[in-house]
Amino acid sequence: MFKPHALELMKKKRPNFDQITEFCRSPKLFLNHLDAAGVDRAVLINYVAPEVIGFTSGVNQFIADYTRENPKRLISCGSLHPKHTSNVLADMEQLLRLGIRMIKIHPPHQLLFPNDYLTGMKELEIIYRAAEANGIPVMFHTGTSVFPGARNKYGDPIYIDDVAVDFPRLKILLAHGGRPLWMHTAFFLVRRHPNVFLDISGIPPIALLKYFPRLKEIAEKTLFGTDWPGPGVPDIKKNLDDFRSLPLPEGTQQQILSRTALAIWPA
């Protein structure tokens, strides 16, 4: 589904791109790869963004089929786009039937603000209410994007403050912690709202404590992730090894690597 310019960015500086393509076809091969990296479970991120990336709602059926290989280890993430649905309630019901376990909203690629339901985009409110009622977390991309056509004004996490206030039982994950411009905002939101969590994927682990020097204070609401095979993330195992080399207590590391995610998606 990738637009040519987006696919070119995905391939850049990645000699093993053919291997990644095989992983997309074979969940068994990908599970073997996770085993080699020392990873038990992975959330597989998909979202609808036809204008910028090329992804359509077909990603939902794809990831539902893919994760059937091992639903305990492979956690499905799908999406709806408020501007590309003629019946948002029916589309949400379809996500539920598919067993999608997280919804991704990507404001810089979907070209919307997370709180646009306040200015007339009622489809967003329906998505959030349905996710809240069914216990499905919503992950928001926060921070910048280098993909052609992305509009980074939408990446400021402050607009998620409204979502956290208006949907207090909705589990909200801030992907990438607002990096590299809005880390302080992301840290504030995690501390302010009981239902807001921090995802550290897309942040080079060696820079993590520079971005979040008080990370230990929010470890119980922080999840490890890599953003692999996105641009700038060469290897899952290297990210994991680099994270383990940080001067954080073992208990803090285990909380971020496993326990927070287990509280959201019990084994």
Buried (B, 14 or more C-beta within 10 A) or exposed (E): BEBEEBBEBBBEEBEEBEEBEEBEEBBEEBBEBBEEBEBEBBBBBBBBBBBBBBBEBEBBEBBBEBBEEBEEBBBBBBBBBBBBBEEBEEBBEBBEEBEBBBBBBBBBBBBBBBBBBBEEBEBBBBBBBBBBEEEBBBBBBBBBBEBEBBBEEBBBBBBBBBBBEBBEEBBBBBBBBBBEBBBEBBBBBBBEBEBBBBBBBBBBBEEBBEBBEEBBBBBBBBBBBBBBBBBEBBBBBBBBEBBEEBEBEEEBBEBBBBBBBEBBEEE
